[in-house]
């Protein structure tokens, strides 16, 4: 009976030994920095700033989770966050969660120099996931709690707002359910914003004074987009998306009025993507991907080859290569389909994905490892039971 356990241990040792490395070569630009928002549920959320070798230059926590992060011209970092333990709770009982934005200055030690937040029932599925400053000084915010996109003027008042209930059929109270999970908003023109509506599998273009003027994936086809994150507008006819539940990064092109897959990558460096939640086309033409459940940020070129990667524990959400997400690099002219989507065992794959939200696990650990481990454990228990039964009968 012990052979099953020993065999399983050997399987784990061999899997770890043959797994491709997470880290890769250094960037050519020795001064390059990559800013990462970490949503971790194990080590608490943090902002991590990586150097060209993938090592941390500095980090800052003091939150349950961080999401979108961007470097400001003065060197500080604007970050969307959620945190528990507040006493200023408005209509909610204290202590409560609050969500909003922070600006963190790294010098002389990382510290918060600005915070604007509001209370929510929970720090899960009610967070502000994205924020950016507009050219006019307003702050653009994607709010999952009330399922809206709004801008905040310099004096703190709401200057403009689009509620998703203007376009989608709303529940009685959006704050009580994870209705649409609006997780990203980007300015793509004067008064034009690209909005990611995750639970609808859609991207929408919203214009001030007009509302929704375009919908990508109108029929909500999950083979086109499946609970996506952090789209990047490349041009009027191209958008790059982290297609999260399809475990891929996909570039969609408008062709004949329809949006179709023009390029996709399902992994890099011999490691299949596992719940990627950000993809940015860099000015150098490469694509920077935040591969959340694999706890890494990876850069790949148009042919799908990995040119740089860094390990970022645990559960990174979004990454920006300084100076930021925009201006974006050019769309890819040639099509491509790189990497095979891994086969996930229905039950064990789900259990493993759920576990990665709670505890840090090796990136090479797959659902079949859990299946083999379950069989080994069952074999051990059955063998132990038979041994005990035989010993008891021998003693009679």
DRENDO-1510 file (C-alpha; in Angstrom, 1 decimal, always signed):
<recs>
REC; n; res; u; v; w
REC; 1; UNK; +0.0; +0.0; +0.0 .
REC; 2; UNK; +2.9; +2.3; +0.5 .
REC; 3; UNK; +4.0; +1.9; -3.1 .
REC; 4; UNK; +1.1; +4.1; -4.2 .
REC; 5; UNK; +2.1; +7.0; -2.0 .
REC; 6; UNK; +5.8; +6.6; -2.9 .
REC; 7; UNK; +4.8; +6.5; -6.6 .
REC; 8; UNK; +2.8; +9.7; -6.3 .
REC; 9; UNK; +5.6; +11.4; -4.5 .
REC; 10; UNK; +7.9; +10.4; -7.4 .
REC; 11; UNK; +5.4; +11.8; -9.9 .
REC; 12; UNK; +5.5; +15.2; -8.1 .
REC; 13; UNK; +9.3; +15.2; -8.0 .
REC; 14; UNK; +9.6; +14.4; -11.7 .
REC; 15; UNK; +6.9; +17.0; -12.7 .
REC; 16; UNK; +8.8; +19.7; -10.8 .
REC; 17; UNK; +12.1; +18.7; -12.3 .
REC; 18; UNK; +10.9; +18.8; -15.9 .
REC; 19; UNK; +8.7; +21.9; -15.6 .
REC; 20; UNK; +9.9; +24.9; -17.7 .
REC; 21; UNK; +11.3; +27.8; -15.6 .
REC; 22; UNK; +9.1; +30.8; -14.8 .
REC; 23; UNK; +11.9; +33.4; -14.9 .
REC; 24; UNK; +13.7; +34.3; -18.2 .
REC; 25; UNK; +16.4; +36.6; -19.5 .
REC; 26; UNK; +16.7; +40.2; -18.5 .
REC; 27; UNK; +15.2; +43.0; -20.6 .
REC; 28; UNK; +17.6; +44.9; -22.9 .
REC; 29; UNK; +16.6; +48.1; -21.3 .
REC; 30; UNK; +18.3; +47.9; -17.9 .
REC; 31; UNK; +16.2; +50.8; -16.5 .
REC; 32; UNK; +12.8; +49.2; -17.6 .
REC; 33; UNK; +10.2; +48.8; -14.9 .
REC; 34; UNK; +7.1; +46.7; -14.7 .
REC; 35; UNK; +4.4; +47.7; -12.2 .
REC; 36; UNK; +2.1; +44.9; -11.0 .
REC; 37; UNK; -1.1; +45.0; -9.1 .
REC; 38; UNK; -1.4; +41.8; -6.9 .
REC; 39; UNK; -4.9; +40.7; -5.9 .
REC; 40; UNK; -3.5; +38.0; -3.6 .
REC; 41; UNK; -5.8; +36.2; -1.1 .
REC; 42; UNK; -2.8; +34.6; +0.7 .
REC; 43; UNK; -0.2; +37.3; +1.3 .
REC; 44; UNK; -2.6; +40.3; +1.1 .
REC; 45; UNK; -2.7; +42.6; -1.9 .
REC; 46; UNK; +0.2; +44.7; -2.9 .
REC; 47; UNK; +1.8; +46.9; -5.5 .
REC; 48; UNK; +5.0; +45.3; -6.8 .
REC; 49; UNK; +7.5; +47.2; -9.0 .
REC; 50; UNK; +9.9; +44.9; -10.9 .
REC; 51; UNK; +13.3; +45.7; -12.5 .
REC; 52; UNK; +14.6; +44.4; -15.8 .
REC; 53; UNK; +15.6; +41.1; -14.2 .
REC; 54; UNK; +12.2; +40.6; -12.7 .
REC; 55; UNK; +13.3; +41.4; -9.2 .
REC; 56; UNK; +11.3; +43.6; -6.9 .
REC; 57; UNK; +12.6; +47.2; -6.6 .
REC; 58; UNK; +9.9; +48.0; -4.1 .
REC; 59; UNK; +6.4; +47.0; -3.0 .
REC; 60; UNK; +3.5; +48.3; -0.9 .
REC; 61; UNK; +0.6; +46.5; +0.7 .
REC; 62; UNK; -1.9; +47.6; +3.4 .
REC; 63; UNK; -4.9; +46.3; +1.4 .
REC; 64; UNK; -6.9; +43.2; +0.8 .
REC; 65; UNK; -6.3; +43.5; -3.0 .
REC; 66; UNK; -4.9; +45.7; -5.7 .
REC; 67; UNK; -6.0; +45.7; -9.3 .
REC; 68; UNK; -5.2; +48.2; -12.0 .
REC; 69; UNK; -1.9; +50.0; -11.4 .
REC; 70; UNK; -0.2; +52.7; -13.5 .
REC; 71; UNK; +2.9; +54.8; -13.1 .
REC; 72; UNK; +2.3; +58.5; -13.0 .
REC; 73; UNK; +4.7; +61.0; -14.5 .
REC; 74; UNK; +6.1; +62.0; -11.1 .
REC; 75; UNK; +7.1; +58.4; -10.3 .
REC; 76; UNK; +4.2; +57.6; -8.0 .
REC; 77; UNK; +1.7; +54.8; -8.7 .
REC; 78; UNK; -2.1; +55.1; -9.1 .
REC; 79; UNK; -3.8; +51.9; -8.0 .
REC; 80; UNK; -7.3; +50.6; -7.6 .
REC; 81; UNK; -7.7; +48.8; -4.3 .
REC; 82; UNK; -10.0; +47.2; -1.8 .
REC; 83; UNK; -9.4; +46.9; +2.0 .
REC; 84; UNK; -11.2; +45.7; +5.1 .
REC; 85; UNK; -11.3; +47.0; +8.6 .
REC; 86; UNK; -12.6; +50.6; +8.1 .
REC; 87; UNK; -14.7; +52.4; +10.7 .
REC; 88; UNK; -16.1; +55.0; +8.2 .
REC; 89; UNK; -18.8; +52.9; +6.8 .
REC; 90; UNK; -21.7; +55.1; +5.8 .
REC; 91; UNK; -24.9; +53.0; +5.7 .
REC; 92; UNK; -23.0; +49.7; +6.5 .
REC; 93; UNK; -22.1; +48.4; +9.9 .
REC; 94; UNK; -18.5; +48.9; +11.1 .
REC; 95; UNK; -16.0; +47.4; +10.5 .
REC; 96; UNK; -16.6; +47.4; +6.7 .
REC; 97; UNK; -14.7; +47.2; +3.5 .
REC; 98; UNK; -13.9; +50.3; +1.3 .
REC; 99; UNK; -12.8; +50.4; -2.3 .
REC; 100; UNK; -11.4; +53.1; -4.5 .
REC; 101; UNK; -8.1; +54.5; -5.6 .
REC; 102; UNK; -4.8; +55.3; -4.0 .
REC; 103; UNK; -1.6; +57.1; -5.1 .
REC; 104; UNK; +1.5; +55.6; -3.6 .
REC; 105; UNK; +4.8; +57.5; -3.5 .
REC; 106; UNK; +7.8; +55.2; -3.3 .
REC; 107; UNK; +10.2; +57.7; -1.7 .
REC; 108; UNK; +11.7; +57.8; +0.7 .
REC; 109; UNK; +9.6; +54.8; +1.7 .
REC; 110; UNK; +6.4; +53.7; -0.1 .
REC; 111; UNK; +3.5; +55.5; +1.4 .
REC; 112; UNK; +0.0; +56.7; +0.5 .
REC; 113; UNK; -0.2; +60.4; -0.5 .
REC; 114; UNK; -3.8; +60.3; -1.8 .
REC; 115; UNK; -6.8; +58.1; -1.2 .
REC; 116; UNK; -10.4; +58.4; -2.4 .
REC; 117; UNK; -12.7; +55.5; -1.5 .
REC; 118; UNK; -16.3; +54.6; -0.6 .
REC; 119; UNK; -17.8; +51.8; +1.7 .
REC; 120; UNK; -19.1; +48.5; +0.3 .
REC; 121; UNK; -20.7; +45.5; +1.8 .
REC; 122; UNK; -17.8; +43.2; +0.9 .
REC; 123; UNK; -14.3; +43.5; -0.6 .
REC; 124; UNK; -15.2; +40.7; -3.0 .
REC; 125; UNK; -16.9; +41.4; -6.3 .
REC; 126; UNK; -17.6; +45.0; -5.3 .
REC; 127; UNK; -14.2; +46.5; -5.9 .
REC; 128; UNK; -13.0; +49.4; -8.1 .
REC; 129; UNK; -11.0; +47.4; -10.6 .
REC; 130; UNK; -9.7; +50.2; -12.8 .
REC; 131; UNK; -8.9; +54.0; -12.7 .
REC; 132; UNK; -7.0; +56.4; -14.8 .
REC; 133; UNK; -6.5; +60.2; -15.0 .
REC; 134; UNK; -8.0; +61.9; -18.1 .
REC; 135; UNK; -6.3; +64.8; -19.9 .
REC; 136; UNK; -8.6; +67.3; -18.3 .
REC; 137; UNK; -7.6; +66.1; -14.8 .
REC; 138; UNK; -10.7; +64.1; -14.1 .
REC; 139; UNK; -10.4; +60.6; -12.6 .
REC; 140; UNK; -12.0; +57.9; -14.7 .
REC; 141; UNK; -13.3; +54.9; -12.6 .
REC; 142; UNK; -14.8; +51.5; -13.2 .
REC; 143; UNK; -17.1; +50.6; -10.3 .
REC; 144; UNK; -18.2; +46.9; -9.9 .
REC; 145; UNK; -20.3; +47.6; -6.8 .
REC; 146; UNK; -22.9; +49.8; -8.5 .
REC; 147; UNK; -22.0; +48.6; -12.0 .
REC; 148; UNK; -21.1; +52.0; -13.5 .
REC; 149; UNK; -18.4; +54.1; -15.0 .
REC; 150; UNK; -17.9; +57.6; -13.8 .
REC; 151; UNK; -15.4; +60.5; -13.6 .
REC; 152; UNK; -14.4; +62.5; -10.5 .
REC; 153; UNK; -13.6; +66.2; -10.9 .
REC; 154; UNK; -10.7; +67.8; -9.0 .
REC; 155; UNK; -13.0; +69.0; -6.3 .
REC; 156; UNK; -14.2; +65.4; -5.6 .
REC; 157; UNK; -17.6; +65.7; -7.2 .
REC; 158; UNK; -18.9; +63.2; -9.9 .
REC; 159; UNK; -18.6; +65.0; -13.2 .
REC; 160; UNK; -20.1; +62.3; -15.4 .
REC; 161; UNK; -21.6; +58.9; -15.0 .
REC; 162; UNK; -22.8; +56.0; -17.1 .
REC; 163; UNK; -24.9; +53.4; -15.3 .
REC; 164; UNK; -25.0; +49.9; -16.9 .
REC; 165; UNK; -28.7; +49.8; -16.1 .
REC; 166; UNK; -29.1; +52.3; -19.0 .
REC; 167; UNK; -28.2; +49.4; -21.4 .
REC; 168; UNK; -28.6; +46.2; -19.5 .
REC; 169; UNK; -31.6; +44.8; -17.6 .
REC; 170; UNK; -30.7; +45.4; -13.9 .
REC; 171; UNK; -31.6; +43.5; -10.8 .
REC; 172; UNK; -33.4; +45.4; -8.0 .
REC; 173; UNK; -30.1; +46.3; -6.3 .
REC; 174; UNK; -26.8; +45.7; -8.2 .
REC; 175; UNK; -24.8; +46.1; -5.0 .
REC; 176; UNK; -26.3; +42.9; -3.6 .
REC; 177; UNK; -25.1; +40.6; -6.4 .
REC; 178; UNK; -22.2; +40.1; -8.8 .
REC; 179; UNK; -24.4; +41.2; -11.7 .
REC; 180; UNK; -22.1; +42.4; -14.6 .
REC; 181; UNK; -18.7; +42.7; -12.9 .
REC; 182; UNK; -17.6; +45.8; -14.9 .
REC; 183; UNK; -13.8; +45.4; -14.5 .
REC; 184; UNK; -12.1; +47.8; -16.8 .
REC; 185; UNK; -12.5; +51.2; -18.5 .
REC; 186; UNK; -10.1; +52.9; -20.9 .
REC; 187; UNK; -10.2; +56.3; -22.6 .
REC; 188; UNK; -10.0; +55.6; -26.4 .
REC; 189; UNK; -10.9; +59.1; -27.6 .
REC; 190; UNK; -12.4; +62.4; -26.6 .
REC; 191; UNK; -15.4; +61.4; -24.5 .
REC; 192; UNK; -15.1; +57.8; -25.7 .
REC; 193; UNK; -14.5; +54.9; -23.3 .
REC; 194; UNK; -13.9; +51.1; -23.8 .
REC; 195; UNK; -15.7; +49.2; -21.0 .
REC; 196; UNK; -15.3; +45.5; -20.1 .
REC; 197; UNK; -18.6; +43.9; -19.0 .
REC; 198; UNK; -17.2; +40.6; -17.8 .
REC; 199; UNK; -20.3; +38.6; -16.9 .
REC; 200; UNK; -21.9; +39.5; -20.3 .
REC; 201; UNK; -18.7; +38.4; -22.3 .
REC; 202; UNK; -18.9; +41.8; -23.9 .
REC; 203; UNK; -16.9; +45.0; -24.5 .
REC; 204; UNK; -18.8; +48.2; -25.1 .
REC; 205; UNK; -17.8; +51.6; -26.3 .
REC; 206; UNK; -19.6; +54.3; -24.3 .
REC; 207; UNK; -19.7; +58.0; -25.4 .
REC; 208; UNK; -20.6; +60.9; -23.2 .
REC; 209; UNK; -24.0; +62.1; -24.1 .
REC; 210; UNK; -24.8; +59.1; -26.2 .
REC; 211; UNK; -24.3; +56.0; -24.0 .
REC; 212; UNK; -23.4; +52.7; -25.7 .
REC; 213; UNK; -22.5; +53.2; -29.4 .
REC; 214; UNK; -20.8; +49.8; -30.1 .
REC; 215; UNK; -20.8; +46.3; -28.7 .
REC; 216; UNK; -18.2; +43.7; -29.3 .
REC; 217; UNK; -19.5; +40.1; -29.1 .
REC; 218; UNK; -23.2; +41.1; -29.3 .
REC; 219; UNK; -24.4; +37.5; -29.0 .
REC; 220; UNK; -22.3; +36.9; -25.9 .
REC; 221; UNK; -20.6; +34.0; -27.6 .
REC; 222; UNK; -18.2; +32.4; -24.9 .
REC; 223; UNK; -15.9; +31.1; -27.7 .
REC; 224; UNK; -15.2; +34.7; -28.7 .
REC; 225; UNK; -14.9; +36.1; -25.1 .
REC; 226; UNK; -15.4; +34.3; -21.9 .
REC; 227; UNK; -15.3; +36.5; -18.7 .
REC; 228; UNK; -12.5; +38.7; -20.1 .
REC; 229; UNK; -10.4; +41.3; -18.3 .
REC; 230; UNK; -8.4; +44.4; -19.2 .
REC; 231; UNK; -9.0; +44.9; -23.0 .
REC; 232; UNK; -6.6; +47.3; -24.8 .
REC; 233; UNK; -7.9; +49.4; -27.8 .
REC; 234; UNK; -5.3; +49.0; -30.5 .
REC; 235; UNK; -7.1; +50.9; -33.3 .
REC; 236; UNK; -10.7; +51.4; -34.5 .
REC; 237; UNK; -10.5; +47.9; -36.0 .
REC; 238; UNK; -8.4; +46.0; -33.5 .
REC; 239; UNK; -8.6; +45.2; -29.7 .
REC; 240; UNK; -6.4; +43.0; -27.6 .
REC; 241; UNK; -8.1; +41.1; -24.7 .
REC; 242; UNK; -7.1; +38.8; -21.9 .
REC; 243; UNK; -9.8; +36.1; -22.6 .
REC; 244; UNK; -9.6; +34.8; -19.1 .
REC; 245; UNK; -11.9; +31.8; -18.9 .
REC; 246; UNK; -10.7; +30.6; -22.3 .
REC; 247; UNK; -7.1; +30.7; -20.9 .
REC; 248; UNK; -5.8; +32.7; -23.8 .
REC; 249; UNK; -4.8; +36.2; -25.0 .
REC; 250; UNK; -6.7; +37.1; -28.2 .
REC; 251; UNK; -6.6; +40.0; -30.7 .
REC; 252; UNK; -9.9; +40.7; -32.4 .
REC; 253; UNK; -10.2; +42.5; -35.7 .
REC; 254; UNK; -13.2; +44.2; -37.2 .
REC; 255; UNK; -13.8; +42.5; -40.6 .
REC; 256; UNK; -16.9; +43.4; -42.6 .
REC; 257; UNK; -18.6; +44.8; -39.6 .
REC; 258; UNK; -17.9; +41.7; -37.5 .
REC; 259; UNK; -15.3; +41.2; -34.8 .
REC; 260; UNK; -13.2; +38.1; -35.4 .
REC; 261; UNK; -10.2; +36.4; -33.9 .
REC; 262; UNK; -7.0; +37.5; -35.8 .
REC; 263; UNK; -4.3; +36.3; -33.4 .
REC; 264; UNK; -4.3; +34.3; -30.2 .
REC; 265; UNK; -1.8; +32.7; -27.7 .
REC; 266; UNK; -2.7; +30.1; -25.2 .
REC; 267; UNK; +0.7; +30.0; -23.4 .
REC; 268; UNK; +4.4; +31.0; -23.5 .
REC; 269; UNK; +7.7; +29.4; -22.6 .
REC; 270; UNK; +6.2; +25.9; -22.5 .
REC; 271; UNK; +3.7; +26.9; -19.9 .
REC; 272; UNK; +0.0; +27.1; -20.8 .
REC; 273; UNK; -1.8; +30.3; -19.6 .
REC; 274; UNK; -4.0; +29.8; -16.6 .
REC; 275; UNK; -6.6; +32.6; -16.2 .
REC; 276; UNK; -4.7; +35.5; -17.8 .
REC; 277; UNK; -6.2; +38.8; -16.8 .
REC; 278; UNK; -4.2; +41.4; -18.6 .
REC; 279; UNK; -2.6; +41.8; -22.0 .
REC; 280; UNK; -0.9; +44.9; -23.2 .
REC; 281; UNK; +0.6; +45.5; -26.7 .
REC; 282; UNK; +3.9; +47.2; -25.9 .
REC; 283; UNK; +5.4; +49.9; -28.1 .
REC; 284; UNK; +8.2; +47.4; -29.2 .
REC; 285; UNK; +5.5; +45.1; -30.7 .
REC; 286; UNK; +5.6; +42.5; -28.0 .
REC; 287; UNK; +2.6; +41.6; -25.7 .
REC; 288; UNK; +2.8; +41.7; -21.9 .
REC; 289; UNK; +0.6; +39.2; -20.2 .
REC; 290; UNK; -0.4; +38.8; -16.6 .
REC; 291; UNK; -0.8; +35.1; -16.1 .
REC; 292; UNK; -2.7; +35.1; -12.8 .
REC; 293; UNK; -2.9; +31.5; -11.6 .
REC; 294; UNK; +0.6; +30.8; -12.8 .
REC; 295; UNK; +1.8; +33.7; -10.7 .
REC; 296; UNK; +3.8; +35.3; -13.5 .
REC; 297; UNK; +4.1; +38.2; -15.8 .
REC; 298; UNK; +5.3; +37.2; -19.3 .
REC; 299; UNK; +6.3; +39.1; -22.5 .
REC; 300; UNK; +5.9; +37.3; -25.8 .
REC; 301; UNK; +6.5; +38.3; -29.4 .
REC; 302; UNK; +4.2; +38.1; -32.4 .
REC; 303; UNK; +5.3; +34.5; -33.1 .
REC; 304; UNK; +4.3; +33.5; -29.6 .
REC; 305; UNK; +7.9; +33.1; -28.3 .
REC; 306; UNK; +8.6; +34.2; -24.7 .
REC; 307; UNK; +11.2; +36.9; -24.5 .
REC; 308; UNK; +10.9; +37.7; -20.8 .
REC; 309; UNK; +9.0; +36.6; -17.7 .
REC; 310; UNK; +9.0; +37.1; -14.0 .
REC; 311; UNK; +7.5; +35.3; -11.1 .
REC; 312; UNK; +5.0; +37.4; -9.1 .
REC; 313; UNK; +3.4; +35.6; -6.1 .
REC; 314; UNK; +0.5; +35.5; -5.5 .
REC; 315; UNK; -2.4; +35.9; -8.0 .
REC; 316; UNK; -1.2; +39.0; -9.9 .
REC; 317; UNK; -4.0; +40.9; -11.6 .
REC; 318; UNK; -2.6; +43.5; -13.9 .
REC; 319; UNK; +0.8; +44.7; -15.1 .
REC; 320; UNK; +2.0; +47.8; -16.9 .
REC; 321; UNK; +5.4; +48.3; -18.4 .
REC; 322; UNK; +6.5; +51.9; -17.6 .
REC; 323; UNK; +5.4; +54.4; -19.0 .
REC; 324; UNK; +2.0; +52.7; -19.3 .
REC; 325; UNK; -0.7; +50.9; -21.2 .
REC; 326; UNK; -1.1; +53.7; -23.8 .
REC; 327; UNK; -0.1; +54.6; -26.4 .
REC; 328; UNK; -0.5; +50.9; -27.4 .
REC; 329; UNK; +1.7; +49.1; -29.9 .
REC; 330; UNK; +0.4; +48.3; -33.4 .
REC; 331; UNK; -2.0; +45.5; -34.2 .
REC; 332; UNK; -0.5; +42.3; -35.6 .
REC; 333; UNK; -0.8; +42.0; -39.4 .
REC; 334; UNK; -0.3; +38.3; -39.6 .
REC; 335; UNK; -2.6; +35.8; -38.0 .
REC; 336; UNK; -1.3; +33.3; -35.4 .
REC; 337; UNK; -2.6; +30.6; -33.1 .
REC; 338; UNK; +0.0; +29.6; -30.5 .
REC; 339; UNK; -0.1; +27.0; -27.8 .
REC; 340; UNK; -2.5; +24.2; -27.1 .
REC; 341; UNK; -5.3; +24.7; -24.5 .
REC; 342; UNK; -4.6; +22.2; -21.7 .
REC; 343; UNK; -7.2; +19.5; -21.0 .
REC; 344; UNK; -8.7; +20.2; -17.6 .
REC; 345; UNK; -10.4; +17.4; -15.7 .
REC; 346; UNK; -13.9; +18.6; -14.9 .
REC; 347; UNK; -13.8; +18.1; -11.1 .
REC; 348; UNK; -10.1; +18.2; -10.3 .
REC; 349; UNK; -9.4; +21.1; -12.5 .
REC; 350; UNK; -12.1; +23.1; -10.8 .
REC; 351; UNK; -10.8; +22.1; -7.3 .
REC; 352; UNK; -7.3; +23.1; -8.3 .
REC; 353; UNK; -8.4; +26.5; -9.7 .
REC; 354; UNK; -10.4; +27.2; -6.5 .
REC; 355; UNK; -7.4; +26.2; -4.3 .
REC; 356; UNK; -5.2; +28.7; -6.1 .
REC; 357; UNK; -7.4; +31.5; -4.9 .
REC; 358; UNK; -6.6; +30.5; -1.3 .
REC; 359; UNK; -3.1; +29.1; -1.2 .
REC; 360; UNK; +0.0; +29.5; -3.4 .
REC; 361; UNK; +0.6; +26.2; -5.4 .
REC; 362; UNK; +3.3; +25.3; -7.9 .
REC; 363; UNK; +2.4; +26.4; -11.4 .
REC; 364; UNK; +3.2; +23.0; -12.8 .
REC; 365; UNK; +0.6; +21.3; -10.6 .
REC; 366; UNK; -2.3; +20.1; -12.7 .
REC; 367; UNK; -5.7; +18.6; -12.2 .
REC; 368; UNK; -4.4; +15.2; -13.1 .
REC; 369; UNK; -1.9; +15.4; -10.2 .
REC; 370; UNK; -4.9; +15.7; -7.8 .
REC; 371; UNK; -6.6; +12.8; -9.5 .
REC; 372; UNK; -3.5; +10.6; -9.2 .
REC; 373; UNK; -3.1; +11.8; -5.6 .
REC; 374; UNK; -6.7; +10.9; -4.8 .
REC; 375; UNK; -6.2; +7.4; -6.2 .
REC; 376; UNK; -2.9; +7.0; -4.3 .
REC; 377; UNK; -4.6; +8.1; -1.1 .
REC; 378; UNK; -7.6; +5.8; -1.6 .
REC; 379; UNK; -5.2; +2.9; -2.3 .
REC; 380; UNK; -3.3; +3.6; +0.9 .
REC; 381; UNK; -6.5; +3.8; +3.0 .
REC; 382; UNK; -7.9; +0.6; +1.5 .
REC; 383; UNK; -4.6; -1.1; +2.1 .
REC; 384; UNK; -4.4; +0.2; +5.6 .
REC; 385; UNK; -7.9; -1.0; +6.3 .
REC; 386; UNK; -7.1; -4.5; +5.0 .
REC; 387; UNK; -3.9; -4.6; +7.0 .
REC; 388; UNK; -5.8; -3.6; +10.2 .
REC; 389; UNK; -8.5; -6.1; +9.5 .
REC; 390; UNK; -6.0; -8.9; +8.9 .
REC; 391; UNK; -4.1; -8.0; +12.1 .
REC; 392; UNK; -7.3; -8.1; +14.1 .
REC; 393; UNK; -8.3; -11.5; +12.7 .
REC; 394; UNK; -4.8; -12.9; +13.4 .
REC; 395; UNK; -5.0; -11.8; +17.0 .
REC; 396; UNK; -8.3; -13.7; +17.6 .
</recs>
